Structure formats: structure tokens, C-alpha cells
Amino acid sequence: WSSGVTAAPDDYALNGGGSIARNTSAGNVISGAASAFVTADVDGNNLAYVPIWNTYYQGKRIYAEIWLKTSTANNSRICINDGTGETCSAYHVGNGVWAKSSVIITMNAGASQLLARVDNNANAATAYIDHFICVVADGWR
């Protein structure tokens, strides 16, 4: 959070309108010291993690996981996009309870990017996002 508490965390980008804030309130953090609190505008938004691209990722299995909390059904989910297509998890049920969401993708041999993002799709919807991980999963069972 080196850019401040109302900017995306380091190595992440907030895409689309709306806002983001660092949240440390009890019950709104699942792991560590803070979560990201994202509010969408009319078109929705997403919080994306884009590591430095390397062709090493082509053909590899990539696993991404996030903890989400939202009260809006069919609003928040995690996706991985490799530049040729994407795979997304199911949406959070919107019950206001923390839930782990995950997705795994085998990167296309012609992949041109590795983008892991959390969608926040509904107008004025809010979501807490915490414990975002993205790893090469080759060798996992």
C-alpha cells in the first residue's frame, strides 16, 4: 500500500471506475493486517495482479485463490486470463460471509499474458478482497 490507503496495493491495479480502500476493521480481514475494500461504479470494476510476463508461463498450470466477502450475489469472482482466453470461478453467493474462491488454468502454448483478477461487477456493489495468491501449479495434485 505504498501509494496510500485509497490506492490499489503494490503490484495490483484497480481497473474500471469505483474506488478501493485499505481496510483493517475487525471481521473484514481474513489474513494479515488488511483487506482491500472495493466499490464498483455503474460498469463494475476489477482488482488485477499482473506479474512480469515470461514465456515460461506458456503451457503451465496456474492456480489463483482469493478470499471474498460481499453481500451482492453474482458479483465477485476470480479469473485468470492468458491473452487467448480465460477461466473464472463461480460467483460469490452474496451472503456477506468470507468464502474462498479459486481457479486453475492451463496456459495456452501461445499465451501472451498472465492476468489474475477479481471481478466486482454490480453497480455500487462492494466486496472485501483478501489473501490473493497466484502460483505455478505444475506438480500439484
N, C-alpha and C positions, 0 to 999 in steps of 0.2 A: 504494500500500500504506500509506496514511496511518493506517489503523486497526490496523496491526500485521501481523506476518508470518504470523499464523494467522487472518486475516480476508480476505474477498474483496478483490481490487484495487479501487481507486477506480472508480466508475461501473459496477460489476458487483455481482451478488448471487448468493450460493450458496443454492439452493432445495432443499428436502428435507433429509434427515439427512446424516450423514457429516461430513467435515472438509475443510479447504483449508489449504494452507501455501505460502508463497513459497519457491521452490527455486532455488538458484544453483549446484548441483553440475554439474561438467563432464559433458557428454553429455546433460544433462537440460534444457538451454536451447538453443533453435534460433535465437533472435534477441533482442538486447538483453541485459539484465543478469539476468533471472529468468524462470521459468515458474511457472504455478500447478500445484500437485500436489494432485489431488482424490481423496479416498477416499469411496466410497459406503457408505451403510448398507444394510439389507435391502431398502429400497424404491428404492434408487438416488437420484441427485441430478442437478442441473444447475447450470452456471455461466451466468448470463444477463446480457446487456447490453441495457439498455432506455433508449434516448435519449429526450430530451424529445419528447413526441408533438406532431406538427404535421400538419394535414390536407394539407400539401404532399406527404407521402409517398403519399397515395392515388393509385393508378394508376401509380406509379413502379416501375421495376425496381430491386430492391435485391440487392446481392451481399454475401455474407459468406464469410469464409475463416478457417481456423484450421489450425495445425499441432498434431497429436495424436501421442502416444506411449502405447501401452498394450499389455499382454500378454494382455488378455482380448478374445477375438473377439466381435463383435456387441454391443459395449458402448458405444463412444463414437462420436458423430457430431455434426454441426452442423445446426441447424434455424432457420428464420425463420417466425415466426407473426405474422399481421397482424390477429388478432382474429376473422377469419372463416374461417380455415384456415391450414394450414402446409405447408411444403415442407422436406424433410430430405435430407441427403446419404446416401450409403451408409455403413454402419458401417466403422470401422477394422478391419482384418483380425486384429489382436491379436498381431502378430509381434514386439512390443517395439521397433519401428523407427519413427522420425519419419515421418509421412505428412501431406501437405497434404490437407485436406478442404474442399470449397466447395459453396455452394448459391446459386441465384439464384431470385428470386420476383418476379412482377409483382403488386404490392399491389392488392388489391381496391378498387374505387371506394368501397366502404363500409367500408374498413379503419378500425379504431379503435385500433390499436397497432402498434408495430414492436418486436418482441422477437426478438433473435438469441440463441440459447442453445446450449451444448454439453452433450449428454446424457452421463451416466456411469451406465448402467442396472443393472449387475450388483451383487449383494450383495458388499460388501467389495472390489469392483474398484477399481483405481487408474488414473489417467490423468494425464499431463502435458499441459498446455494452454499454447500459446504463440502469439504473433503473431496475435491475434484482430483482424480488421478487418471493418468493415461500412460499405458506401458506397452512395450512389445511383448506379446503373449506367446510367442513361439516356445514350445517346450512345456507349456502349462497343460494340465489335463483337465 
